[in-house]
Amino acid sequence: MAATALPATAAACLPQPSHRRFAWRSPAPSPTLAATSLRDGSLACSCSPGPPPAVPAERRDIGAGQATSPERTVRIVAVVGEGSVSPIKDTPWEEVMRHTADRLKWVDEGFEMLVFSDSSVGHDDLRKDLSCCDMLVNVAVTNDESVRWLIENSKGISNVICFQSSPSLVNKLGGTYVKYTGEQDMFGKLANIGKPSGLKESAEVLKTVSNAWERHNSDDIRFCLLVVVNAYIKPVDMLKNLRAKGLSTLSCMIKNCGPQVLNCLFDPNCRKALQCLNSCSPTDQVCNYRCIASFESPHLEAFSLCVLQKNNCLDLNAEIPSKPYVTPLTMFREQKLSHEIAEDLFIGWLDSMEWSWRVAAGQNPAYDQFPCQYQLFYRGKAKGSFWYEPVFQVKTLEGKLVWRRRRYRVRRASNPGTFYFSVLDNGVVSKEFWTIVDVSDDFSWGLFHYHGAAQAAGQAYTGAVLVTPDGSYPDVENPRLASALEKCGIKKWELYMVDNCSCLGAPLGTPEGSKLHYQITPGKESGILQKR
């Protein structure tokens, strides 16, 4: 499923009955980050910004903005421990960081990330690149010789972030050293070794980065880097909107949404949602949406609808991302894909089963990781109407298991296999562009990719879902599936396995009068049986 989160800044503007902060788990000795981009040996590092790199002339069927055309290049160097393995399905850190570099280009073509193994320590290439970079990221660097060399050669770098590395490697943000001493809370005592100003801001940035890093996924690794870039190097379009406008925001809320604000504060669930949101970074979609899914209520929907959607009190904006550019399936069972066939592929198993598809795995950590995800696609009563209703389970932050259901309006885009989706989710409208990347001829699996944005919440996102008839994971070595994932720029190790173990009682069913397949159905010849 895909959806959006109410930004924490809306909650932060309100008087809170109490201020409860979640416990933060302690990371490895020194918070570290990773950034990377495959480095061509012929690429020379110039310390002058130079002209912005050309942006590929990619045409999209989305009608949204392209990746930022940079005013200046942001240069990041990542040094990774030789042979180190990440906690992301035991994928080598070098591979993870190279992929992260590619994904940063989807945000801004001016983000240049160079990745080195610490076996390169002492080499002129690494020394030269460190001399003109904006940020150094040390990942799993523990070798004593490497640590000493990096300390000596990073003194002139304003931003240094370290994850799972030697405690001797110290974080530096905006030119200020922020040292982890292993005391007090998960960040220990943040000791300011440099200038006194900015310590509180640096501590908040480290908290946001460390919390995201511990989730161990590709989206959050990229998010960590973007948070630091946005705070200390250059505004990042997808993050810069998510800050309250002070008194103007509060004035707008009181003037236009007084009853909705009061109703929310006096409703236990809505109040818990605001308190939960206030504990999240405004830019952290994972944290924000977990709060929303845990404590959603009619009062929260009314609050969001008034404050964000109708009056835009936070003065936010977001566009549907255009990257990665994903091409749709063009042929199915030796037939040229038409709009009707594409809709039939979405409808999938509905009719012979109670659902169209079940999600086996997803890529987005905020919206694709919920247990027991059912997809219901169907044609409506009105001519040309098409609907999508995801049904999914949420384990709330209070430990309860609850079912949630959304309803998307679906419209055909110009190319068969591409669609516009829109939904009102907890008072905020999300608009998405979906692509049918591939569906196996026997309907044993399908891969659907989406780009989305909640303009009023200032949030943009991308993701993909791998679906099967019963939620079991398909053969990942299947060349056709591997090719489909590659089209999306997704690595197998990025996918979340959805928990489909205990899914009884799902609120399924479609409205009376709904219509299903027009031309193509799975057919009995597929040999795939329904499983509960």
Buried (B, 14 or more C-beta within 10 A) or exposed (E): BBBBBBBBBBBBBBEEEEEEEEEBEBBBBBBBBBBBBBBEEEEEBEEEEEEBBEBEEEEBBBEBBBBBEBEEBBBBBBBBBBEBBBEBBEBBBBBBBBBBBBBBBBBBBBBBBBBBBBBBBEEEBBEEBBBBBBBBBBBBBBBEEBBEBBBEBBEEBBBBBBBBBBBBBBBBBBEBBBBBEEEEEBBBEBEBEBEEEBBEBBBEBBBBBBBBBBBBBBBBBBBBBBBBBBBBBBEBBBBEBBBBBEEEBBEBBEEBBEEBBEBBBEBEBBBBBBBBBBBBBBBBBBBBBBBBBBBBBEBBBBBBBBBBBBBBBBBBBBBBBBBBBBEBBEEBEEEEBBBBBBBBBBBBBBBBBBBBBBBBBBBBBBBBBBBBBBBBBBBBEEEEBBBBBBBBBBBBBEEEEEBBBBEBBBEBBEBBBBBBBEBBBBBBBBBBBBBBBBBBEBBBBBBBBBBBBBBBBBBBBBBBBBBBBBBEBBEEEEEEBEEBBEBBBBBBBBBBEBBBEEBEEBEBEBEEEBEBBBEBBBEEEBEBEEEE
